[in-house]
Amino acid sequence: MVIDAIFKALADPTRLRTLRLLSAMELAVGELAQVLGQSQPRVSRHVGILCDAGLAERHREGSWVFLRAGTGETAQTTPILAALDQLLATAERENPEFAKICADDRRKLAAIRTARESNAEDYFARHASEWDDLRALHTSDGQVEQLLAKALANAPLGSVLDIGTGTGRMAELLAAQADRIVALDKNLEMLRVARAKLQHLPAARIELVQGDFGDLPFGAGTFDTVLLHQVLHFAQDPAQPLQEAARVTRPGGRIAIIDFAAHNREELRDRHQHVRLGFADAQMHELLTAAGFAPSDPLALEGGELVVKIWIGARLSDDASTPPSKPATKATP
């Protein structure tokens, strides 16, 4: 019985501390062990009990295992988890001893945040010249972000998937308007940069996932808005990630693609690993239509050598489009 497992899992101070920490942010097992001041094997045992009870969830990124608070697999367990979170918050307010332990844990959590930010700064320092060279060829990121926000403002964002999140900037930009954001990237180092950037957001509203845009680890119709920001030009076959994007978008949901208009800057293939030298409007219209989207008129920013385009498409209903099927899976691999 689920409720029995939940109350057994709560019968340990370390697991109570863990739940309070996970309510603040997602943590790697090693980071959690550092905050709790316990060995990693011992922490892993506690984590296993919490995960078995549905109070926490694990997902792997390379050799690291990250933990987040449980989201509830059924309509019955979701309100139980919400009530438990409120109960622990009340216990922290009313019980001085528990409050002191939680406060000490959060001070150590601040050191984790600082270490993440330092690692992100190191990554930026190593790659700054490459990005500066590319940015010099097109209009400012701020102008692109303003135009995108305006293009998406006519309907609620709902649940958002940011494919190829990179530094997490677009997820951060849209977070205030979205119900929930899943930020996905294939590159582990970029995910750690994004995690540092997004760690100030509420843990329940942001999730970071390692995955490939050609094989998304989500069930059909999971998201209301799907974003591909400067990602599609890395695709050998752009039709494949767009078909996957269509599969995970609910009927009536939207896709937003921000990328370069067709150009002839061949050096971007070698210097920045671009597979596609931008996209023509007719080509993008065909790709979106084939994937099951109804395209809108594209928007253009022409302030540089490379023109940045924004293509928006509305997901057609199942009777108007037949995207590829795939069994439903949990949001975290």
N, C-alpha and C positions, 0 to 999 in steps of 0.2 A: 504494500500500500504506500503510495507516494507520501502521504502526510506523516507516516511513521518514519520514513527515511529522512524527511526534512527535520523532524524534531530530534532524531538521534544525531544528525549532523550538527545541530546547534549546541549540543551538550559538550562543548569544549571551548575554552577561552581563545585559543589560537584561531579556531575557525570563525569565531565571532569577530575577532580583529581583522581577519582576512576579508570577511564580507564588508566591513566598513571601509577598508582600503579599496576594494573593487568597486564600491559605489562611487568612489571619487575618480578612478581612472583605471584603464587596462594596464596590466603589469605582466612582465615576464616572470617565470618561476624564480629565476635567480634574483631578480629585483625584489620580489616578495620576500625571499629568504633574507635578503640584506636588511629590509625594513623590520622584519620580525625578529632578527637576530638569532635565527635557527639554521640548522644545516639544510641544504637543499633536499636531500632524501627525506628528511622528516617533514619538510614543508610539502613535498610532493605527495606524501601519504595523506596529509590533511586535505590537499587539493583534490585528490582522488575521491575522498568521501563527499566533499562538497559537490563535485561534478556528478557523482552517482545519484545524489539527491536532487539534482537539477538546480542547485543554488549557484553554480558557477559553470562556465563553459571554457573549453580549451581549444586552441587552434595553433598549428605549427607554422612557423616561418623559418625555413632552413633548419638550423640546429636549435633554434630557440622555440620554446613553447610559451604562448601568451594566454593570459586568463582574463575573462571579463565576467561580470555578474550575470547570472542566469536570466534569460529573457522569457522563459516559460514556453513549453512545447504545446500546451493545450489551453483552451479557454478557462479550464478549471484551475490550473496551476498559476497562470499569470496573475490573478488578483492575490493569490497567496504570497507570491514573491513580493508584490508591491506592499502588502501589509507587513511582511517581515522587515522590509527596508525601513518602513515608518517606525516599526517597533524598536529596531536597533537605534534609530535616530533619537527616539524618545528616551531609551535607556541611557544614551550618551548625555542627554540633557539633564536627566534626573539622578543619575548615579555618579557621584564625584570620582570614585575610583576608576570606573570604566571610562569616564570622560578624560581623566589624566592619561590613561593608557592610549586612548585614541589620539589625543593631542600629541603625545610623544611619537606615535607612529606617523602622524602627518608631518611632523618636523623632519623625520627621516625621508618621507615621501618627497619633500621639497628638494632634498639632495638628489634624488632620482631624476626629478624634473630638470634640475640644473645640469646634470651629467648628459641627459639627452640633448639639451639645447647646445651644450658645448660640442658634442659629436656632430650635430647638424651644422654648426658654424665651421667646423673643420672640413666637412664635406663641401660646403659652399666655397670655402677658400681654395680648395683644390680644383674646383670646376668653374670658378667665377669668370675666368677669361673666355672660356668656351661659350658660356651663356651670354656674356656681354657682346661677343661678336655677332651672335645670332639675333639678339634683341635690337642691335643697331640697324638691322635690315628691315624692320617693320615698325608699325605704330606702337606706342607705349602700351604696356600691359594694363595700365589703369584705364585707358580708352576702351580696350577690348572688354575689360570687366564691366565697365559702365554700359556698353552696348548690349552685352549678354544679359545683364540684370534687367535692362529695359525690355529685351526681347522675350524674357520669361515671365514678366510681371503680370501678364493678362490672365493667369490661372495659378492656383496653388501648386507649389512644388511637390508637396506630399513626401513620399519616401524617395530618396535620391540615390542613384548609383553614379559615382564619379570614377569612370574607367581610366586607368592610367593616371592616378592622382598626382604622381610626381611629388612635389614638395607639399602637397595638401592645400595649396593656395585657393583653388576653386571651391574645395569643400568648405574651407573657412569662410569664403565669400558668401556662400549660399546657406550656411548653417542657420542663420537667424530666421530665414524664411521657410526652411524645411522642417518636416516632422522628424525626420531621421536621415542620416547620411551614411552610406557605406562607401568608403574610399578604398579602391582596389588598385594594386600595382603588382607587376611581376618582379620588379627589382627589390631585393631585400634592403639594400642600403637606402633607396629612396623611401621605402616604407618607414624606416627608422627616422628619416628626416621629417616625413609627414607626421609621424607620431609625436615628435617634439613640437611641431607647429600646432597640432590640434589638441594637445593635452589639456588646454585650458577649457575646452568645451565639455558640457555634461556627458559623463560616460555613457548614459543610457541613450544618447542621441547620436553618437558617432561610433562607427566600427571600422577598423582597418583589416583588410583581407589581402593575402597574397593570392594572385591568380592571373590567368592569361586571358586576354580579351577575345581569343578565339574559342575558349572553352570555359565560360563563366560558371562558377560554382554556386549557382542559385537556381531555384525553381522557376517555372514559367509564371509570368505575370506578377513578379515580386515588387516591381518599382513603378512609380508614377512618372519619374523624370530620370532620364539617362544622359550622361554628359561624357563626351569625348573631346577633351581639350588638348590640341596639339599632339594627338596620339595616332590618328588614322594613317598618317604618312609613314609610319613604321610597319604597316601591314603589307605582307607579300600579296595577299588577296583581300582587298578591303571589304569584299562582299561577306566574308566569313564573320568578322567581328560585328558587322551591322546585322547579320542574321541572328547572331547571339544576343545582341542588344534588343532586337525586336522580340525575341523569345521571352526575355525577362521583363519586358515592358507591358504593363496592363493596357488593355484596349482603351483608347482615349488618352493614354499617357503620351509624353513627348520625349523626343530625342533632340539634343543640341550638339552639333559638331562644330568645333572651332578649329580651323586649319588654314593652310595657305591656299590661295588661288593658284592655278597652274602657272609654273615659272620654269626657267631654264638654268637655275643655279646648280650646276652639276657638282660643285665642290661640297654641297651639303650631304651628298651620299657618303663621301669619305670622312669628312670632318665631324658629322653629326649622325651618321648611320641612317639618314632618311632613305627609305626605299622608294617612296613616291614623291615626285617633284610637284606637290600640290594637286589640286583637283579643279577641273572645269565644272561650271554650273550644270551643264547638261549631263556630265558624267555622274555628279553627285545626285542629281534628280533621278537618274536611272538606278543608282545603287539603293537609294532610299525607297523608291517605289518597289523594287524587287524584294526588299527586305520586309515590306509590309507597312511602310509609313506613307502618309500623304504629305509631300513636301510643301513648305511655304516658300515665298520669295526670299532669296538669300540676302543677307546684309553684308556690306563691305566696308573695310577701313583701309583707305589707300594712302596713308601718310608715310610710306616707306618704299624701299625697293621691292619688298615682298608685300603683296596685298593679303590681309587677313580677312577671311570670310566666316560668317556664321550661318549655318544651315539648320533650320528647325523642321522637324517632321512630327506629325501626329500619328500615333499607332492606330491602325485600322482594326476594326473588330474581327473576331475569328471568322465570321461568315463572309467578310470582304477580303481576307488575306489568310494564307495558310503558311505560317512560319514553321521552321523545323521544330520538332518536338523533342523534349528531353525530360526524364523523370525528375520530379521535384527533389531537392536536397536542402539541407540546412544551409543558412547563410554563411556559416563558417565551416571551412573544410576540416 
